Amino acid sequence: MSILVVDDAPDTLEVFRRNLTWKGYQVLTAPGVEEAICILDARPVDLVITDLKMPKVSGMELVRHVRENFKDTEVIMITGFASVESAVKAVKIGAEEYLPKPFTDAELFEAVERATAKLRRRRAANSTVVTSTKSTYGFTGESPGIQRVIDLVSKAAASSATALLTGESGTGKELVARAIHYSSQRASAPFVPVNCGGIPEGLLESELFGHVKGAFTGATETRAGFFQTADGGTIFLDEISDTSPSMQAKLLRVLQDKEVCMVGSSQSRKVDVRIIAATNKDLPALVKKGAFREDLFFRVNVLSVEIPPLRDRGDDVLLLTQHFATRFAAELGKPVARFSDSVLQALKTCSWPGNVRELENLIQRLVVMADNNVIDIPDLPALMRFTAFKGSRVHRSLAEVEAEHIRSILASVDGNKSRAAEILQIDRKTLREKMRNYCIEM
């Protein structure tokens, strides 16, 4: 980050230059507004720190000049003549921070970090440059967490070993599974995703292994299962933790013997299928409770990839925001929307219980509903906006809090009850009962 410090006192300029250089910033100095404007015209500057009272032209005029000529530069105003009037005026015309003298080094560094962090957020969210991460396995993000995932995908793709993907609902486990498959030697063969929790227990065996004609009522013809369809490729068993003990035993046999037996048949057939399993639950804890077979856990957990939740990915939220905004704008034939600084801050500080999927749904809604090219705080859902009544709602019953949370989760996934149930870690039947009890319509 480059910083231009403007002050008519040489000693002050030297102190700023020494302290900020020590912090790793590239520092330029100017003794007045005219010299500062020449520097700004000659090269890009990220942050301007200017004194208020200076001979000939005041720092207030420099703030106005920067705001009207350099949209990608932040400003901090410093002054030894602090007043409410001058502070309000400085902020109104565009100063990001107003720092009255005397101030400590810590106060200066904090103000600079706030201003530069805001600039980084705005650049990340409104940049149209495709990041290097975006072209790596289809992931958008630069956080250490997602970089670890990318590294593990590369290692997993070089092997045919069974892999287990863990992470909260909506973090992108299927995207990781597809990245592993399409980067492996099996890329030309089928990739077959299966949501184990979304198929009724009575049908799961037939769906996975197929059935022969007459195996059960309604089996009017022989039909291959997902394992046969994925022969030579990869089968992705999402939410494997939702399978019953009997199904876990059958999956264990497939892993051990590399063969499947169709429902109603006594003959087994060999299949060459790589298994990638995924869950949003704590499998070791389920093993201890006896709810998941320990031997199956060891079989599927040969390679392990943990996908971080969105709230732990820092500025990736802003990169994903721009990625989704660009994509949905192109689909609708609209210009790419710009997000205000307040919206960017709200997006970054949100806890995102539905993770990347929730963010994607929100950005799609904002792009579709936007009346102009700037998305601001009033465009956000009510739950993400400030309300003056928050403090008075502390003393609420558990039922009221639960009902509001369920409404929030449902809204974040556009009313998808299966996804909402996954996030809430309850089954659909329980969710429907709670919706009925709380008169929630979605």
N, C-alpha and C positions, 0 to 999 in steps of 0.2 A: 504494500500500500504506500502510495506517495502522498506526502503531506506538505502543504505550503503554509508557512507561518508568516503572518504580516504584523509588524509592530515597528514603531518608530524608535524604540530603545534598543541599541545594539546589544547591550548586556542581556536583555530579555530574549532576544533572538538566539543568542548563543546558548542560553540555558535550555530553551526549547529544543534547539538542534541537538545538543548533547544528550538530553534525557530521552527524546523520541528515537534518536539513532540507536541508543543503547537498547531500546525496546524492539529494535528490528525494523523500524519504519525508514523509508527513504525521505529525507527532509530537505525541503527547499525553503529559503527565507527571502523576504522582501521588506524594505524599510517603509514602504508606503503603498497606497492603492494603485497608483499608476504603474509602479514596477511589478506589482502583483498581477495586474491585468496583462502585462507583456508576457509574463511567465505562463499564465493560463492560456494565452493565445498561441504560445509556442509549443506546449506539450500538455498531455493529459494529466490532471491532478485528481486524486481521489477525495481528499479532504482539505479544506481551507480553515485555518485557525486565525482569526483576525481580532485585533484590538478594536475597541469602539472609538475612542478619542485619538485621532491622528491629525497632523497638519494637512491643510489643503482639502483633502477628501476624507470623509469619515468611514469607519468600518461598516456602518449601516449601508452606505452606498455600495460598498464592495459586496455585501451580502445580496443586495438587490441585483447587482450585475451578475453574480454567479447564478442566482436562481433563474434569471431570464435568458442566460446564454449557455449554461452548462448543466443540463438536466441530470448528469451522472456524477455530480460532485456534491459532497456534503459540506456543511459549514458549522463551525463552532465559534460563537462570539465570546470574547473575554473582555472584562472591563474593571477598572478600579473605581468607577463611578456608577455602581449598581443602583438601579431603581426599578420599581414595578413597571413604570411606564416604558422604560427603555427595553426591559426584558420582554414585555408583551409585544412591542413593536418589532424587536429582533425576530421573535418566533413567528410573528405574522408574515414577515416578508421572506422567511425561509430558513432561519438559523435552526439547526438541529439541536444544539445545546447552547445554554447561556451560562457562562462560568464567571462568577464574580471573584475579583481579587480581594484578599490573598487566598490562594488555594494550594493544597498540598500536591505533591507529585502523584500520590495515589488517586486524588480526585481528578487530576488531569488525565491520567491513564484510563480511568474508568469512563470518562466522557469520550475520549478518543475511541475506546473499544466499542462503546454503545453506537457511536456514529458510523464506524467502519463496519460493524456487524449488520447494521440496518442496510448499509450500501450493498454488502455481500448478499443479503437476503433478497433485496430487490433485483440485483443482477442475476441471481440464480433462478428466480421465478420468472423473470421476464426476458431471459436470454433466448434467442432463437438458434443458438449454436448447439449442435448435437454433441453431447459429451461423449468422451471416449468410452465411458461405462455403458452407454446406451447400445453401442455396437458389440458389446461383449455378452454373448448368450441372451441378448434381449433385455438385460437388466438396466434399469435407470437408477443411478446412485453412485456416490463416491465415498460413503461412510466406511469406516473400518469393518463394521459388521457385514455389509454387503460385499466388500472386497474379499473377506474370508469365505463367504459363500461361493463367489466366483472361483476362488482358488480350489475349493473342495469339489466344485463341479468339474473342473479340469482334471483333477485326480480321479474322480469317480468315473468319468467318461473313458478313461484309459483302461478300465477294468470291466468285467462282467459280473462282479460280485453283487450280491443283494445289498440294497441301500435303504436306510431309514431316514426319512425327512421329518423333522419335528419343528413345531412352531405354532403360534396362535392362528386361529381362523382368519383367513384373508391376507396372510403374509406372502403368499405366492408359492406354495409348495408344488402345485402342478406346473408352474412355470419352471421351477428348478428341475423337476422330473423330466420335462420336455427338453430342457437344456442338456441334461446328462445324456438322454437318448440320442438327440440329434447331433451331439458332438462325439458319439461313440461309433464303433464299427457297425452297429446295428441301425444306423440312421436311415438306410433305405428300406428297412422292414417296418411293420406297423408299430405305432405307439397307441396302446389301448388304455384309456383312463377309466377306472371303475370307482364309483362312490359307494363303498361298502355300507355306509350308514344310510344311504338313500334307497336301498333295495330291501324289500321285506325279507325276513329270515327264511320264509318258506320258499322263496324264489331264488335266493342268492346262489345256492349250489348249482341249480340249473343254468343260471346266467353265467357263472364262472366256468363250469365244466361241460355244459351242453347236456342234451338229453336225446334218447332214442324214441322213435315213434311208439306210442302206447305206454310210455314210462309212467304217466299219470294222466288224470282226466284233463283233456284239452291238448295233450301232446299228440297232435295229428300228423306230425312229421318229425323226422330226425333233424336236430338243429345243433350246430357247433356252439360252444361257449366262448367266452372272452379269451381263455387261455389258448384255445385252438386258433382263434383269430389273430392272436399276438405271436404265433409261432415264428421264431426267427428274430423277433423284436423284443419289445418291452411292454410289460403290463404294470400299470400304476394303480396300486390298491390304496386309495385314499380312505382315511379314517378306519384303518385296520383294527383299531381298538374297539370298534363297535361290533365286531363279529362275535358270534356265539362260541362257546367252548367246543362244540362239535365241528363247527366250521374251521376253527383254529387247528383242530387235529387234522382235518383234510388238507389245509394249506401246508401244514408241516410235512405231510406225506408227499405233497407235490415238490416241496423244496428238497426233500431228501432223495426221492426216487426220480425226479424230473419226468413224471408221467401223470396223466389225469385219467379219471374214469367217468364216463358220461353217466348221468342218472338213468337207471334202468338197464345198464349194460354191465356185463361181468368182465369185459375186456378193457385193459388199460392201454393207453397209447402214449408214446414218448412225445414230449414237447420241448423245444429249445426256446425258453422264455426267460428273460431277465426280469426279476421282480424288484420294483421300487415301491416301498410302502411309506405311508405317511400318517401322522396323527397329530391332533392338537392337545392330546392328553398326556399325562405323565405315565408312560408305560412301566418304568421300574416300580412305581407306586402300585399300579394295577397288578403287577406280578406278585408283589408282597401280599396284596389282598386276595390273591387267588383268582382274580378276574381276567387274567391274561396268562397264557402258558409261558413258563420261563424258557422252555426249549425253543418255542417259536420266536420269542423275543431275541434270543441269542442268534437264531438263524437269520432274522431280518436285519439285525443290527450289526452287520459286518462292516459296512461303511455308514457313517452317521453325518448328517448335515443339519445343523440347527439354524433356522432362519430367524433373524431378529425381528421383533415387533417394530412397527413404524415409529412409535414414540421414542425408540432408542437409536434412530438413524439420523438425527440431527437435520442438516440442511437437505438431506435427500427428499424430505417432504416438499421442499420448494422446487427441486428438480423434477419430481414426479408431477407436481402441480402444472408446471409448464409443459411437460410431456403430454399430459392428458388434455390440457387446454388446447394445445396445437392440434392434437389428433381429432378432438371433437369439433373444433372450428373447421377443420378441413372437411369433415363429414357433412357439416351443415352448410358449407360454402360461406362461412362468416370470417371476418378478420379475427386474428388471435387476440383474445381479451387481455387487458392489462390489469394486474391486481394491485390495489392500493397497499401502502406500507402497513396499514392497520390490519388488513385482511391477511397479509403474509405473516404478521406476528400471531394472529389468531390461529392460522393453520399450523404454524410451527409449535405452538404451545398446547394444541389440542391433544388429548390422550389417545385418540383414534382406537377405540375398542374393536372396530372392524378392520383396522389396519389398512393396507393398500387398497383393498376392495372398497372400503368405505370412502376413502379419499377419491377414488376413481368415480364412484357414484355421485359424490358431492360435486366434483368439477364438471361432470356431464350435466348435472342439473343447473349449475350456475351458468354454463355456456349456453344452454338451451333457453334459459329464462332471462338472460341479460338483455336489458333494453338499450344499452349502449356499450361502448368498447372498454369501459372501466368498471371493474367489479369492486364494490366497497362493502363496508360492514353491514349496512342494511340489507344487502343481497344474501347474506349468510342465513342459515336456518336459525330460528329463534333460540335454540339451545346453545348456540355458539356466540350469541350476542349478550352484552351486559344488560341486566335488568335491575332496577332500583329495589325490587322486592326480594332479592336473593337473601338479604340479611334477615328479613322477617319470616323466612320459610325454614329456619333452622329447626324449630320445634314442630316437626311433622311426624306422623305415624310411619311405621315401617312399611305399611301397605302403600301409603302415598309415595314414598321414595321408590319402592319397587315398581309401582305402576309407571312412574315417570321414567325410570331407567328402561323399562321394557319399551315404552313409546320411543325413547331416544334410539335404542338399538334397531327397532323396526324401521324408523325413519332413515337411519344411516345405511340400510341395505334395501331401500325402496320397497319395504313390505315383504321381502322374501322370508317366509317363516322358517324355512329350513336353515338358511344362513343365520337368522336371528337366534334360533335354538342352539346352533353350534357355538355362537359367541357367548350366549348365556349359560352354556354347558348344561342344558336340559333337553329333554326330548320334545318332539313336536306336540305330542298329546298334552304334556304339562304346560307348554306354551299356550296352546289353545284354551286350556282350562283357565289359566291366569288372565288371558285376554278377555274371556267371557266374564270372569269375576270382576275385572276392573273396567268392563264396558269399553274395551279398546277395539276400535274398528280400523282395519288396515287392508 
